[in-house]
Structures are given as C-alpha cells and as structure tokens.
C-alpha cells in the first residue's frame, strides 16, 4: 500500500511538472493569466468611469444679464462639465440632437426679474436621456450647482438662503466617490473567473482534442490524479493573477485595502476552487476547445461580469434576475472583495458569502470528480 | 497464465455507438485469440472496428455484450490492473507537443511508475533503439511524423510491457520510418518475447505478421497466418499484357469478365485474380494476350474474401471528359518551372519542375509533409507561389488564376463537403458554385446521381455517409463542371480496397476520355496505377518517370525486382549516403 502511495506521489509530481512546463511554454496561457488582467485593470482603472467628468453641455442666455452670467460662470468652474456657449436655444437644441453636448442649461430672459420675486427664478435644464446615467448625473450636478450659487449669493448679500431643508451629505467607504474604487476590486473576481474557469476548461478540452487524454488514461494514473494535477497548477496560476490584480489595485490605482490581506487571500482561494470546479465541470461535457470556450464564456464569464454586482447593483435588478444571481459564484466573491477593500473586515458580510463559496466549490468539484471516469464513451 | 495460451482473448464482443438517432455497430460478436510472443495484425479499412477493439482491450471502453481478457485479466472490470501491465499506443499518441522529447519520456516514466534508478539506462536504450538520441532536447511538436510515432512508441515501452497494442502506428508515416518502426517491433518480439497486436489499413504490412485477423464492417473475415490467405490463391494470380494495347484499355476490357475476381493496373501490365486456378477461359480466349503467372499477394486474398460477401457491381464506368478534353491530343497541359513556396523560413516547396501531358495520370508520391499538398494548392491557384512559373491549361496562374480554375476540378484530402447538407443539396450547391444553371445543371446532377450510384443515399446528410460514399460524392462534386484537369489530393486514404478499386476504375475511364489527372498519394501500391510518377521528399522532386523506370533505379544484385517502396527508400537515402 505504501508503494502504491509512493507511486501516486510520483505520478502527481510528474503531472504537475508537465502542467507548469505547458503553462510556461504556451503563450496563450500566459496571455490569459497575466496580460488579460493588466489589460482589464488598465481599461477599468483608467478608461471606464461611472463618474461624470468633462460632460459637454451647452449654456444659453436668452438675454444677457449680470445674474445669469454669474450663475453660468459657476458651472464653468467645476471639473464635471465641459461647457460651451450657444448663441440661441435653437443652436443648443441642434448641438444636443447631433450629440455634441449631453445637456443644455438655459437662463430665460426674465431671470434677473424673477430672481427677486418670492416664487424664485426658473433655470431650464434639458438633458439627453440616451445615456440615462449621464443624464441623471447632469441633472443632479446642475441642481447642486444651483443650490450652491443661491447660497453663495445670499451669503454675499448677508441673507440666509431660503432653503427649507439643510442637507449635509456624508459619504462612507468611498469618500471621494471614485467609481474606480469599487470597479477595480470587483475585477479581481472577473480575472480569477477567466483563469479558473475559461483557461481550465480550454486546457482540459485540449487534452481531448490532441489525443493526449487517451494516452494518459491507459497509464496507471487515476482520473483523480489527472484532475489534481490540473487543479494544483491552475490554482497557483490563479493565485498569481489575484496577487497581480491586488498589487495593481493598491499601488497603481490607489484603491484602499481596509480589510485584512490574509482574509482576502483565504476568500480568493475559496473562489478560485469554485471557478476551477466550474472549468473542470465544463470540460467533462465539452471535449473540443471551441465548445469549451463558448460554454465557459457564456456560463461563467458573462454572468460574473453582468450578474455579480461588479458593475450593476444587484438590488436594482428585477426580482427574477436577482434570484438568478444567487447561482452566480462571482456574486458572493464580489460582495467580499468590495467589502474587504472599501469597508474592512465586516464579518457579517464575509462569513455568509464565504460559506456560499465553499458550498459551491465543493459542489462543482464533486460533479467533476463523479463525472470523470477512465472511459472514453 | 491461465489454461488458455492466448494473451488476449475476445469472445462475442459487441460494441455499438449512438450518434443522435443513428446507431452504428462498430464490433459485431467478435471472437478472437492473440497468441503470445508474436506479432498479430488486425487488418481492415477505416471504420472496420480496429480502434474500437483496441480501446476495449485497453479497458477504455466497456462492451455492450461479450467479454475481453488481456493477460488473463478481464479488461473491462479490471481495467486499472490491465492498464498497469500492457502498453497501448493510440492512433494519435498523446505526445505533449510543447514538451521536449526528454520531458515527454520523464512524464510517462512518472505515470508508469518507472523507478528513478532504472531510468537513465532505459532512456538510453529506447533513444538508441528509436534513433532519437540526438533530439532529446527538441520539442515533440518539432519532430517529423515518423519521429513522433517513434517517440510515442518509446513512451509506451518505458516499462517493457508484456503485451503491446499498437493502433495504426504506421499511418501517414514515410516509408523509411515505417520500415524502422517495423524493425523495432520485430526486435521487441524476438529479443524480449513481447506479444504485439498491431492494427493497420495497409494490406502490404500483413505479410510481416505471424498471424493476421482480417476485420471488415465489425466482423472477423478470417484469422490465420498470412501465408494461408495467399496460399488459397495459388495459380490464380496473373500478370497480363497485350502488345499494342495500353494497359488502361486492357484493364477496362478485363475487368468484370466472368471468372475475373480482381483486375488492377500495375505498372506496365494488368494484375488479374482468377476465381479458380488457371487463367479464366474467357480471358484465355482473347487473342494476342501475354499472360504470366505471378506469386499471390495478401491483398489478392483479402479482395477474394471481400468479393465473396459483396460481389462486384458489373458496370462499366461511363465518364465523359467534357468538350475541351476531346480536342487537342498529346499536348502539355501543366508546366511548372522552378516552383518555390516558403512559409516563414520553412521551404514547403523547394524548386519543383513538372510537365504533365493531356490524358495522363500523374502521381505525386511522398510522405506527409513532403510538399505534395502545397504543390497542389499552387497548381489549383489556391495559394500563390513564392517563385517560379506555373502554367495550367495554357494559362499563367499569376495572371489568370480564376480562368484556369474554371477548367480544373479539385478534390481535397478531407472531401470538402457540407456535412449538414444532404447528398442532393451538396450536388446542387457545387453545380451552382461552378456556374451551371437551368437544364444543364439538372442534367449534370442527374448524371452524377446515376454514375456514382447516389440515388439511394440522396436524402442522407453528407456527414452520415459511409467513407466510400463520401469519396464518391466528393468526386461527383469535383466533376460537376466537366473539368479538363482533375486534382485529387490523397483521394483514397482510409477507404476500403473495394472502394479504392471502384475509384480507380472511374479515374481510368476519365483518363481514357482525355481528362488529365494529378493525384497525390502515400500508398506505394497505388502509385502503380499512374502513367508517370514524381517522388517528393522535403519539398523537392527526387525522381520523375514511369513506375517501371523508377523501380529500376533501385535494382541491385540482392534485390532484382524492387518494389516502389524499395525505390522510394533508396532515393530518399541516397543523398545521405553521398554526403
């Protein structure tokens, strides 16, 4: 029995060495494991932003006035807008239709007069609803700017502003309201899904396609050993991808890591096991790289992207879709990483989500193990 | 061992596969015994059930009925123990192409539990035996086809198994490597007393086995020593010629006559297998015929057995060569000068000169990777040449590729058919693709269905057709527009010998109608059907000429009647000796 165990160790070592040699020599593995993370992080860290910055808007004054010019000047000072002046409302509407600007702020001709009346002065804001997110932001910013301007004007005149409620907002966890701060941690989940599920499904399918699986099967190596070899190698690769993403998040994008690194490590490992389990499950069903790739993208990557709460808030989804998100493994991990990065070690969030990850990892690995027999049919 | 002296024994073995709602019986109540200490050949065409049998023996598949025992163990129930004690080399051996030769060996040594202390000596022995010693650092993906097969064999032999299963180890391998592989197998059997079961579709390899099992469509035709198979044919095999008649015309006259089991163009004469000893009276009565008895070959016996089950369809192939072909006589239709084609720094075609005349069957013979397919694609205008002149049907391919393409037909190695279209739809598509319309299109489709006997399969999807029918359909599609030149790339690889004969009958009929035919092949015996041959290796043409002339190049005192394979090997090895 001890001889058999020694043989098993030898076989496992041989399989692991083979996997690492293949990873090192196969440019596509390296690309998915290291170049993709860098690309995605750069894209989401620098390119994609859900904040409004330099939103082009048109400013229209129906009749020039000192007050009107003063209010519009307050919009020019903010980093949120890239304003341009339009000679008339007609021109501004043309710009909006052409998509040159995303909104119009119009100061009507009777603005100075009505400003002094009790009912207050109107400012017209027209926003392009094509991009609902930007539209809401423009609306919100202009409203804010209007309030600020009124308050400042009142202060200049030594009066109290006539605002019924004094709102003093305070933002927790992400004080600067940088969307990067919650996008980048969520990316760790996306990247590990890529390595764990997509890459693993592909390399297993490759063994079938190239006929190496048949040769492995007639050796004394058991299917469990073959699976452990793959699991071991891609676990290490996935951990590498995770470390790379966390390092870039913390040092390049200056996202704060408020929780414990070791808790992050442990939860990532759980998630990685679940992702690897999904990849291996796919590969027991799909024996060609093409099919395995398609299935992995549709069943793991896209849900991780869209349904995990990485970009789109799960609470805002319709109830049916919310129910579906419960089977998306990445959902639990995204909740954990966003909490660990921005809030800290909040055990009430971490423990139940980590438990869900553990259950799913166990389930997928059990399916794989049961499905793989040393038989070709 | 058990009371039975067989090292591998199958009884009533049945295995079927289901794809969709179709059920294919791969093995149908197969019983056989493999004797220890010899090479047993499992011989049959593609789809005969060879690979299924091998996988059942290795415990990779479970039979639907019957049982199979290897080394006294039930291969299905005791599969792990069986796998631990036999060696199995699948058809495409699982070499890791991005691992080096030494790393592949180390992996399989780990997996098979070879003790580290024994390894250096075993590696050295295997590398010496396979001639791979100078290449241990090379990546497996960079090895030639023959070297890959030898490395696969070495990996299988690491633990010196008592029973070795080799699934088509020589398919697609160049003749030199094929000979070396056989030498290794024979050494293992003689030197180490290993028992070997080897499957092959090459009938000429049967004669090297101590015993053969002939398998066709999942059933065993016969089992016994190969000499017993050919012995039944004593006095029945003849070489026939007639002065003043071209061998091809003579073949058409002889084929299908009463008493003739098989007729085959072979070099300058026609090889004939008679149904009974002696020349069939019907043939003997033909005037001016010179007939000489020749020793029977294994293939003759195999055909004889097949014909008993499946009588030949006595119908003459009716081929028309199209209007263009009937015109000019012996003119040159393909002229190639100094053809080069590079892919990166790899020279796939490295200075090829060819001249092919109208109505000729011209063969390009070479192993996989010799540059045959690349040459073909250039001639068909599918691939531009890196350098050199190519004229096809009098048109310069550089300037008038599409005009030249309209006059050629091309049948590719993989039979480019649409698998999810049925036979009639494939025909209609290719007819439309070649610009046929209206009555002409209908007439050509009707001709194809009749000539290739496709009517009963008309509604079947191409992917579900038996291999022989796929080949017929592909050829029908290539002939839709009555091309004057027909390119056939490895047209018969894998099809059974009867289908191959039928195929060549059609080719002969086309050539007699004036169509020029270029064919690539790695079957040496098939090259004998050609009028002229070019032997290719590493992108160059080593020799061009009639089969008889090429064979004569290898004639020595020791080997007064060399085969084409002997000639091929002599030509390939010649530069090495000179250097």
Interface residues (C-beta under 8 A of the other chain):
Chain A: X7 X10 X11 X13 X14 X15 X17 X18 X21 X22 X25 X26 X207 X210 X211 X212 X213 X214 X215 X216 X217 X218 X219 X220 X221 X222 X374 X375 X376 X377
Chain B: X17 X55 X58 X59 X60 X61 X62 X79 X80 X83 X84 X86 X88 X89 X90 X91 X92 X93 X94 X95 X96 X97 X98 X99 X103 X106 X107 X108 X109 X110 X111 X112 X113 X139 X152 X155
